[in-house]
Amino acid sequence: LDHAGLLTNAVAGFVCGVKIAIGMVVFASLMWTQSEDLAQNLGFGIKMNYLTATVLLATYFVNGQIPFAMVLCQDIPSLLLGKMGCELASKLENPENLVTNFVALV
């Protein structure tokens, strides 16, 4: 029995689990705090994200692969860019520079 390899994998799994847990809360708070009506149901949104993460991990466990992994890597940055893009228009003095500034964000 390879004790060092077992410990390494256990620590990596723990770190991955913590990262997923924190990421799901952050993603839910970004999505569900966009308006007053949604913010009242933030707890529900966090539970939905945890359920999604559980299904994702179960799929990975059964299949050994994540068929939609590329989407997972891009969802939070895309959400952040969309939010910044919406706020950017109201912050600029000259609206003609909107596209240039948004491209700089990307």
VMD Tcl script that draws the C-alpha trace (Angstrom):
set ca {
  {0.00 0.00 0.00}
  {1.44 3.35 -1.07}
  {0.81 5.55 1.98}
  {2.49 8.64 0.50}
  {0.40 8.41 -2.68}
  {-2.76 7.86 -0.66}
  {-2.06 10.90 1.50}
  {-1.25 13.03 -1.56}
  {-4.50 12.07 -3.27}
  {-6.52 12.59 -0.10}
  {-5.09 16.10 0.37}
  {-5.67 16.92 -3.32}
  {-9.26 15.71 -3.06}
  {-9.84 17.80 0.07}
  {-8.41 20.93 -1.57}
  {-10.54 20.31 -4.67}
  {-13.64 19.87 -2.51}
  {-13.00 23.13 -0.65}
  {-12.42 24.93 -3.96}
  {-15.66 23.59 -5.39}
  {-17.60 24.50 -2.24}
  {-16.27 28.07 -2.21}
  {-16.72 28.44 -5.96}
  {-20.36 27.36 -5.80}
  {-21.13 29.92 -3.09}
  {-19.35 32.71 -5.00}
  {-21.10 31.79 -8.25}
  {-24.50 31.68 -6.52}
  {-23.92 35.04 -4.86}
  {-22.96 36.57 -8.21}
  {-26.07 35.21 -9.87}
  {-28.63 35.65 -7.11}
  {-27.71 39.13 -5.86}
  {-28.39 40.88 -9.15}
  {-31.78 42.10 -7.92}
  {-33.69 42.45 -4.68}
  {-36.17 39.72 -5.62}
  {-33.45 37.17 -6.35}
  {-31.37 38.11 -3.31}
  {-34.17 36.92 -1.02}
  {-33.60 33.39 -2.37}
  {-29.81 33.31 -2.17}
  {-29.86 30.23 0.08}
  {-31.88 28.36 -2.53}
  {-29.39 29.38 -5.22}
  {-26.47 28.08 -3.16}
  {-28.27 24.76 -2.66}
  {-28.92 24.55 -6.41}
  {-25.22 25.09 -7.12}
  {-24.23 22.44 -4.58}
  {-26.65 20.00 -6.24}
  {-25.13 20.80 -9.63}
  {-21.62 20.25 -8.25}
  {-22.69 16.92 -6.76}
  {-24.13 15.76 -10.10}
  {-20.94 16.91 -11.83}
  {-18.71 15.00 -9.42}
  {-20.91 11.90 -9.66}
  {-20.69 12.07 -13.45}
  {-16.93 12.34 -13.21}
  {-16.80 9.42 -10.77}
  {-18.89 7.14 -13.01}
  {-17.51 8.13 -16.42}
  {-14.01 9.27 -15.56}
  {-14.50 12.39 -17.64}
  {-16.46 15.62 -17.66}
  {-18.08 16.05 -21.06}
  {-18.84 19.72 -20.51}
  {-15.58 20.76 -18.83}
  {-14.90 23.68 -21.16}
  {-18.13 25.38 -20.11}
  {-17.28 24.98 -16.44}
  {-13.98 26.81 -16.89}
  {-15.65 29.79 -18.52}
  {-18.93 30.34 -16.66}
  {-17.74 32.54 -13.79}
  {-15.33 34.70 -15.85}
  {-18.07 35.17 -18.46}
  {-20.52 36.22 -15.77}
  {-18.02 38.69 -14.35}
  {-17.26 40.15 -17.77}
  {-20.97 40.52 -18.48}
  {-21.52 42.29 -15.16}
  {-18.54 44.60 -15.77}
  {-19.75 45.29 -19.30}
  {-23.19 46.33 -18.01}
  {-21.62 48.70 -15.48}
  {-19.03 50.00 -17.93}
  {-21.53 51.83 -20.12}
  {-22.70 54.01 -17.23}
  {-19.14 54.79 -16.09}
  {-17.71 56.06 -19.37}
  {-17.73 59.74 -20.21}
  {-17.74 59.02 -23.94}
  {-20.02 56.11 -24.98}
  {-18.12 55.79 -28.28}
  {-15.26 54.18 -26.29}
  {-17.46 51.38 -24.93}
  {-16.32 48.67 -27.35}
  {-12.64 49.55 -26.93}
  {-12.86 49.50 -23.15}
  {-14.85 46.26 -23.10}
  {-12.30 44.56 -25.35}
  {-9.62 45.74 -22.92}
  {-11.54 44.02 -20.09}
  {-11.61 40.76 -22.03}
}
mol new
graphics top color blue
foreach p $ca { graphics top sphere $p radius 0.5 }
foreach p [lrange $ca 0 end-1] q [lrange $ca 1 end] { graphics top cylinder $p $q radius 0.2 }
display resetview
